[in-house]
């Protein structure tokens, strides 16, 4: 008579652990990619907010100082932003004002297309 043993062998446990490791690695890579896409979308929304503040700044200068001009520093836009603070890029990029008054992020993948 053969005796029947209960439980798993060491080989079976190792195989299950290896398979779980592969699954966890692939899922975590997927979520890291999704997180970067979320950060890029949030950054583009921040740029849109800053562009709207830039337009309000230009209009304010045009009607109050008779010379419409864009802000040269981000701090000039604070009175025209809803929460009165400069938004921060979620990926630690920095916002820059370009020649035509536009706003861009220093991270290339975060550039907003108008």
C-alpha positions as a printed NumPy array, in Angstrom:
array([[  0.   ,   0.   ,   0.   ],
       [  1.168,   3.468,  -0.849],
       [  0.794,   6.128,   1.779],
       [ -0.747,   9.37 ,   0.636],
       [  0.968,  12.547,   1.831],
       [ -0.907,  15.787,   2.442],
       [  0.456,  19.172,   1.39 ],
       [  2.621,  20.561,  -1.382],
       [  6.132,  19.672,  -2.365],
       [  8.865,  22.264,  -2.254],
       [  9.014,  22.35 ,  -6.073],
       [  5.297,  23.126,  -6.322],
       [  5.623,  25.987,  -3.834],
       [  8.622,  27.45 ,  -5.679],
       [  6.761,  27.313,  -9.001],
       [  3.743,  29.107,  -7.52 ],
       [  5.986,  31.8  ,  -5.975],
       [  7.803,  32.347,  -9.299],
       [  4.504,  32.652, -11.192],
       [  3.176,  35.138,  -8.623],
       [  6.399,  37.138,  -8.914],
       [  6.008,  37.37 , -12.689],
       [  2.374,  38.483, -12.378],
       [  3.177,  41.114,  -9.728],
       [  6.07 ,  42.486, -11.809],
       [  3.952,  42.871, -14.939],
       [  1.041,  44.452, -13.046],
       [  3.301,  46.93 , -11.229],
       [  4.892,  47.988, -14.535],
       [  1.408,  48.598, -15.953],
       [  0.401,  50.735, -12.962],
       [  3.646,  52.733, -13.126],
       [  2.876,  53.538, -16.764],
       [ -0.675,  54.547, -15.86 ],
       [  0.601,  56.783, -13.046],
       [  2.856,  58.684, -15.458],
       [ -0.084,  59.194, -17.835],
       [ -2.164,  60.52 , -14.938],
       [  0.64 ,  62.897, -13.927],
       [  0.971,  64.142, -17.519],
       [ -2.784,  64.807, -17.703],
       [ -2.745,  66.698, -14.4  ],
       [  0.229,  68.741, -15.589],
       [ -1.561,  69.651, -18.83 ],
       [ -4.588,  70.766, -16.797],
       [ -2.278,  72.942, -14.666],
       [ -0.818,  74.47 , -17.827],
       [ -4.324,  75.276, -19.066],
       [ -5.076,  77.001, -15.764],
       [ -1.867,  79.037, -16.035],
       [ -2.622,  79.956, -19.667],
       [ -6.074,  81.214, -18.628],
       [ -4.441,  83.267, -15.856],
       [ -1.981,  84.629, -18.425],
       [ -4.893,  85.746, -20.631],
       [ -6.567,  87.434, -17.659],
       [ -3.283,  89.161, -16.792],
       [ -2.949,  90.428, -20.372],
       [ -6.523,  91.739, -20.363],
       [ -6.065,  93.383, -16.967],
       [ -2.909,  95.174, -18.149],
       [ -4.573,  96.193, -21.411],
       [ -7.529,  97.888, -19.725],
       [ -5.744,  99.283, -16.661],
       [ -2.309, 100.193, -17.983],
       [ -3.142, 100.737, -21.677],
       [ -0.521,  98.212, -22.752],
       [ -1.531,  94.596, -22.912],
       [  1.441,  92.531, -21.815],
       [  1.968,  88.996, -20.702],
       [  3.395,  88.178, -17.293],
       [  7.133,  87.541, -17.33 ],
       [  7.18 ,  85.723, -13.978],
       [  4.738,  83.091, -12.739],
       [  4.233,  85.042,  -9.517],
       [  2.517,  87.815, -11.503],
       [ -0.267,  85.339, -12.299],
       [ -1.178,  84.553,  -8.682],
       [ -4.05 ,  87.103,  -8.458],
       [ -5.617,  85.502, -11.546],
       [ -5.47 ,  81.872, -10.347],
       [ -8.477,  80.446,  -8.53 ],
       [ -6.638,  79.164,  -5.44 ],
       [ -4.076,  81.98 ,  -5.53 ],
       [ -1.067,  79.687,  -5.71 ],
       [  1.061,  78.445,  -8.59 ],
       [  0.146,  74.845,  -9.447],
       [  2.905,  72.244,  -9.13 ],
       [  3.683,  69.596, -11.734],
       [  2.987,  66.16 , -10.173],
       [  6.2  ,  64.79 , -11.739],
       [  8.338,  67.568, -10.234],
       [  8.675,  69.486, -13.515],
       [  8.728,  73.274, -13.538],
       [  6.515,  75.64 , -15.495],
       [  8.126,  78.165, -17.812],
       [  6.73 ,  81.201, -19.614],
       [  7.698,  81.263, -23.298],
       [  8.038,  84.294, -25.601],
       [  4.428,  84.429, -26.775],
       [  3.104,  84.25 , -23.204],
       [  2.432,  80.521, -23.356],
       [  3.168,  78.184, -20.482],
       [  5.098,  74.927, -20.851],
       [  6.379,  72.255, -18.494],
       [ 10.058,  71.341, -18.371],
       [  9.181,  67.643, -18.822],
       [  8.939,  66.965, -22.592],
       [  6.013,  64.516, -22.394],
       [  3.923,  67.054, -20.513],
       [  3.765,  69.649, -23.267],
       [  0.227,  70.81 , -23.821],
       [ -0.866,  70.931, -27.454],
       [ -3.114,  73.931, -28.108]])
